Amino acid sequence: MSTALDHIPAPHGASSLTLVEQLVQWARRRIEERVFRPGMRMPSIRKLAEDKGVSRFTVVEAYERLVAQGYLESRRGSGFYVRERAGGTPGERGDAQPSAAPAPAAQRPIDVVWLVRNTLQTGAAEKGPGLGYLPSAWLDGELIVSALRTLSRQSGGQWLGAGTALGFLPLRQQLQTRLEELEIGASPEQIVLTSGITQAIDLIARLYVRSGDAVIVGDPAWFQMFGRFAGQGARLVGMPYTPAGPDLDALEELVKTWRPKMLVINSVLQNPTGTSLTPAQAFRILRLAEEHDFVVVEDDVYCDLCPPSHPVTRLATLDQLGRVIYLGSFSKTLTGNLRVGFVACAPEVAQALADQKVLIGMATPELNERLLYKILTEGHYRRYAERLRARLDAVRDPCARMLEQAGFSLFSRPTAGMFLWADAGVDADAFAAAGQEAGFLLAPGSLFSPHQSPTTWMRFNVANCGDPALPGFLADYIEGRHRFARPLKGASGIPI
């Protein structure tokens, strides 16, 4: 089973370093980010060599360098341990005024343009197993057409207004009802309509984040938000994931070290791992947020792909929008073109976000908001969402078996949602490049790392893996790479 160690990124620039240097920098980052804490025993030489696909001599040399640099100490007959470094770290020395968090390693500019560009240009979803949306053949265009017909019969005068900062009131009232079903209490004045979750993240970043602030994000997580926070000057700190969800022991250490301004998290069907929060995990996250005074942004974009029977706990349900800012959208079930999302939060936060929204681009288009309102209130959307979930259920296990037969190892086996996170055992960036040559759009795991670190992991959309040539391509590539190429050669770096 994978551990948090397996999913921690190698440093930027790893491709130009020797394997020993890559391993040294990987371990140093983990120590500096407090994933490996003072006194903790490092993985054994044999285990780390197996996990990383390198020789034991490489691990020994890396460990010896770390000893020389003061990061580790060697205990004869016991192994290597993280050394207590001079001055300690915040909270360990007993100082009345703890020192500032250490400066993070230099981050490369976030570049996800190539995936977005290819996403928009990919015609057949079957050729896009790395895409983040459902195939158009699964979607119900008639729902949209029917709502448009209804709107076309109404008076044209309603389209002549300038809109409002919070958004179309009847839709906000409808969203209030939907949130009540999730046991989240929010008045219409606490709901701000946005142009999708991307704009919601942008507004939140502008309101809360200043240059130098630490923002904790998943590692891995939805890649598009990384660029927005980096553009605001934030220091992105990656929270590792386990098959059971976020590694909360690592999160606690990261919070103590970096003193973040906020945490951004998918509580339901996390992208890309497919994991969901348990009640115990949700309570612990909220306790950390209260103790260390940071905001929690809960992205629930996959809400309607999660069946009511699925055991999940939403942070906003427990917190009731005190410290949690809740985000929702319909782009994953209706169409990405609709671009209607929403933020539910405390009243004063809603007003501040609405002010930001007006300053940036005035009101959001009311036509889209009226269209979504009609779709939600005409009575067919719920049954439509049920059909989507059933179709996903029908293809998820076959897709998982196909990936395993091709040579992938699955991170976990989600029982809902559209994504599988899978380890190819070879450099995912090179894999994606080969896929593009073969006509397949793949999503390498480096895109889902806040540092775009080299990795062997990839994200697959179970709804978009229907091309009959895909299994053969995947299997042939993995088999060929294992047979003819050294692990970690070239740009692959130290695997996550």
Residue pairs with C-beta under 8 A, 6 or more apart in sequence:
1 243
2 242
2 243
2 411
2 423
3 242
4 35
4 240
4 241
4 242
4 247
4 249
4 250
5 30
5 43
5 51
6 51
6 495
6 496
7 219
7 220
7 240
7 241
7 242
7 457
7 496
8 26
8 29
8 30
8 35
8 219
8 238
8 240
8 496
9 26
9 29
9 219
9 238
9 449
9 450
9 451
9 453
9 454
9 455
9 496
10 22
10 25
10 26
10 453
10 454
10 455
10 493
10 494
10 495
10 496
11 22
11 25
11 26
11 29
11 105
11 451
11 453
12 105
12 106
12 107
12 108
12 451
12 452
12 453
14 22
14 25
14 26
14 453
14 454
14 493
14 494
15 454
15 490
15 491
15 492
15 493
17 25
19 54
19 58
19 488
19 494
20 58
20 61
20 62
20 65
22 488
22 493
22 494
23 48
23 52
23 54
23 58
23 59
23 62
23 494
24 62
24 65
24 66
24 69
26 494
27 36
27 42
27 62
27 66
27 71
27 72
28 66
28 69
28 71
29 105
30 36
31 71
31 82
32 102
32 105
33 237
33 238
33 253
33 254
33 257
33 258
34 89
34 253
34 254
34 256
34 257
35 240
35 250
35 253
35 254
36 42
36 82
37 82
37 253
38 82
38 83
38 84
38 85
38 88
38 89
38 92
39 81
39 82
39 84
40 81
40 82
41 78
41 79
41 80
41 81
42 48
42 63
42 72
42 79
42 80
42 81
42 82
43 51
44 79
45 56
45 59
45 60
45 63
45 79
46 56
48 59
49 55
49 56
49 58
49 59
51 495
52 59
52 488
52 494
52 495
53 425
53 487
53 488
53 495
54 487
54 488
54 494
63 72
63 74
63 80
64 74
66 72
66 80
67 73
67 74
67 80
70 83
70 85
70 86
71 82
71 83
71 85
72 80
72 81
72 82
72 83
73 80
73 81
73 83
74 80
75 81
87 93
87 99
89 102
89 257
90 98
90 99
90 100
90 101
90 256
90 257
90 259
91 98
91 256
101 214
101 257
101 258
101 259
102 257
104 214
104 235
104 236
104 237
104 258
105 451
107 230
107 235
107 236
107 450
107 451
108 451
108 452
109 230
110 223
110 226
110 227
110 230
110 450
110 452
111 227
111 452
112 223
112 224
112 226
112 227
112 447
115 130
115 223
115 441
115 443
115 447
116 224
118 436
118 441
119 128
119 131
119 132
119 441
122 128
122 131
122 441
124 467
125 131
125 134
125 135
125 136
125 137
125 463
125 464
125 466
126 135
126 464
126 465
126 466
126 467
126 470
127 439
127 440
127 441
127 467
128 440
128 441
128 461
128 464
129 440
129 441
129 442
129 443
129 460
129 461
129 464
129 465
129 467
129 470
130 432
130 435
130 440
130 441
130 442
130 443
130 444
130 458
130 459
130 460
130 461
130 464
131 441
131 443
131 461
131 464
132 271
132 443
132 461
133 331
133 332
133 336
133 461
134 332
134 333
134 388
134 418
134 461
134 463
134 464
135 463
135 464
136 335
138 388
138 391
138 463
139 333
139 334
139 335
140 380
140 384
143 334
143 375
143 378
143 380
143 381
143 384
144 334
144 335
144 338
144 371
144 375
146 374
146 378
147 371
147 374
147 375
147 378
148 371
150 374
150 378
151 367
151 370
151 371
151 374
158 370
159 366
159 367
161 366
162 362
162 363
163 362
163 363
163 364
163 365
163 366
164 363
165 192
165 354
165 355
165 357
165 358
165 363
166 172
166 188
166 189
166 191
166 192
166 193
166 350
166 354
167 191
167 192
167 193
167 194
167 342
167 363
167 364
167 366
167 369
168 193
168 366
168 369
168 370
168 373
169 188
170 373
171 193
171 340
171 369
171 370
171 372
171 373
171 376
172 188
172 191
172 193
172 342
173 188
174 373
174 376
174 377
175 186
175 191
175 328
175 342
175 344
176 186
176 187
176 188
176 191
178 376
179 185
179 186
179 191
179 326
179 344
182 303
182 314
182 316
182 317
183 317
184 314
184 316
184 317
184 320
184 321
184 326
184 344
185 320
185 321
186 321
186 326
186 344
187 347
189 347
189 350
190 321
190 344
190 345
190 346
190 347
190 350
191 342
191 343
191 344
191 350
192 200
192 203
192 342
192 343
192 345
192 350
192 353
192 354
192 357
193 340
193 341
193 342
193 364
193 369
194 200
194 203
194 340
194 341
194 342
194 343
194 357
194 364
195 339
195 340
195 341
195 361
195 364
195 365
196 329
196 331
196 336
196 339
196 340
196 341
197 299
197 301
197 327
197 328
197 329
197 331
197 341
198 224
198 225
198 228
198 341
199 341
199 357
199 364
200 327
200 341
200 342
200 343
201 224
201 225
201 228
201 229
201 264
201 297
201 299
201 327
202 228
202 360
203 343
203 353
203 356
203 357
203 360
204 262
204 297
204 325
204 343
204 353
205 228
205 229
205 231
205 232
205 234
206 232
206 356
206 360
207 349
207 352
207 353
207 356
208 261
208 262
208 295
209 215
209 229
209 232
209 233
209 234
209 261
209 262
210 232
210 233
210 261
211 232
211 233
211 234
212 233
212 234
212 235
213 233
213 234
213 235
213 260
213 261
214 234
214 235
214 237
214 258
214 259
214 260
214 261
215 229
215 234
215 235
215 236
215 237
215 260
215 261
215 262
215 263
215 264
216 237
216 238
216 239
216 251
216 254
216 255
216 258
216 260
216 262
216 263
216 264
216 294
217 225
217 226
217 229
217 236
217 237
217 238
217 239
217 263
217 264
217 450
218 238
218 239
218 241
218 246
218 264
218 265
218 266
218 270
219 238
219 239
219 240
219 241
219 448
219 449
219 450
219 451
220 241
220 272
220 273
220 421
220 445
220 448
220 449
220 457
220 459
221 264
221 266
221 270
221 271
221 272
221 448
221 450
222 266
222 271
222 299
222 448
223 447
223 448
225 264
226 236
226 450
229 236
230 236
234 261
235 258
236 450
236 451
237 254
237 258
237 260
237 450
238 449
238 450
238 451
239 246
239 247
239 250
239 251
239 254
239 263
239 265
240 246
240 247
240 250
241 247
241 270
241 273
241 275
241 411
243 273
243 275
243 411
243 412
244 275
244 278
245 270
245 275
245 276
245 277
245 278
245 281
246 265
246 275
246 277
246 281
246 285
248 281
248 284
248 285
248 288
251 263
251 285
251 288
252 288
254 260
255 288
255 292
255 294
256 292
259 292
259 294
260 292
260 294
261 294
261 295
262 294
262 295
262 296
262 297
263 285
263 289
263 294
263 295
263 296
263 297
264 297
264 299
265 277
265 285
265 296
265 297
265 298
265 299
265 315
266 298
266 299
266 300
266 301
266 302
267 276
267 277
267 282
267 298
267 300
267 312
267 313
267 314
267 315
268 276
268 277
268 300
268 302
268 303
268 306
268 310
268 312
268 314
269 275
269 276
269 302
269 305
269 306
269 414
269 416
269 417
269 418
269 419
270 276
271 301
271 302
271 419
271 448
271 459
272 419
272 421
272 443
272 445
272 448
272 459
273 411
273 412
273 414
273 419
273 421
274 411
274 412
274 414
274 416
274 417
274 419
274 420
274 421
275 412
275 414
276 306
276 310
276 311
276 312
276 313
276 416
277 285
277 312
277 313
277 314
277 315
278 311
278 313
279 313
281 313
282 313
282 314
282 315
282 318
283 318
285 296
285 315
286 296
286 315
286 318
286 319
286 323
286 324
288 294
289 295
289 296
289 323
290 323
295 323
295 324
295 325
296 315
296 319
296 323
296 324
296 325
297 324
297 325
297 327
298 314
298 315
298 316
298 324
298 325
298 326
298 327
299 327
300 314
300 316
300 326
300 327
300 328
301 327
301 328
301 329
301 331
301 332
301 341
302 332
302 417
302 418
303 328
304 330
304 332
304 333
304 385
304 388
305 332
305 333
305 385
305 388
305 389
305 392
305 416
305 417
305 418
306 312
306 389
306 416
306 417
307 389
307 416
310 415
310 416
314 326
315 324
315 326
316 324
316 326
316 344
321 344
321 345
321 346
322 346
324 345
325 343
325 344
325 345
325 349
326 343
326 344
326 345
327 341
327 342
327 343
327 344
328 341
328 342
328 344
329 340
329 341
329 342
330 338
330 340
330 341
330 372
331 338
331 339
331 340
331 341
332 418
333 384
333 385
333 388
334 372
334 375
338 368
338 371
338 372
339 368
340 364
340 368
340 369
340 372
343 350
343 353
344 350
345 353
357 363
357 364
375 381
389 416
391 463
392 416
392 417
392 418
392 462
392 463
393 416
395 462
395 463
395 465
395 466
396 414
396 415
396 420
396 462
399 420
399 460
399 462
399 465
400 410
400 413
400 420
400 462
402 465
402 470
402 471
402 474
403 410
403 420
403 422
403 460
403 474
404 410
405 471
405 475
406 471
406 474
406 475
406 478
407 424
407 425
407 474
407 475
407 478
407 479
407 482
408 422
408 423
408 424
408 425
408 458
408 474
408 478
409 422
409 423
409 425
410 420
410 421
410 422
410 423
411 420
411 421
411 422
411 423
411 457
412 421
414 420
418 461
418 462
418 463
419 459
419 460
419 461
419 462
420 459
420 460
420 462
421 445
421 457
421 458
421 459
421 460
422 457
422 458
422 459
422 460
423 456
423 457
423 458
424 431
424 456
424 457
424 458
424 478
425 456
425 478
425 482
425 487
425 495
426 456
426 477
426 478
426 481
426 482
426 485
426 487
426 492
427 454
427 456
427 481
427 488
427 489
427 490
427 491
427 492
427 493
428 442
428 444
428 445
428 446
428 454
428 455
428 456
428 457
428 458
429 444
429 446
429 454
429 491
429 492
430 481
430 490
430 491
430 492
431 442
431 444
431 458
431 477
431 481
432 442
432 443
432 444
432 458
434 477
435 441
435 442
435 473
435 477
436 442
438 473
440 467
440 470
440 473
442 458
443 458
443 459
443 460
444 455
444 457
444 458
445 455
445 456
445 457
445 458
445 459
445 496
446 452
446 453
446 454
446 455
448 457
448 459
449 455
449 496
453 493
453 496
454 491
454 492
454 493
454 494
454 495
454 496
455 493
455 495
455 496
456 492
456 495
456 496
457 496
487 495
488 494
488 495
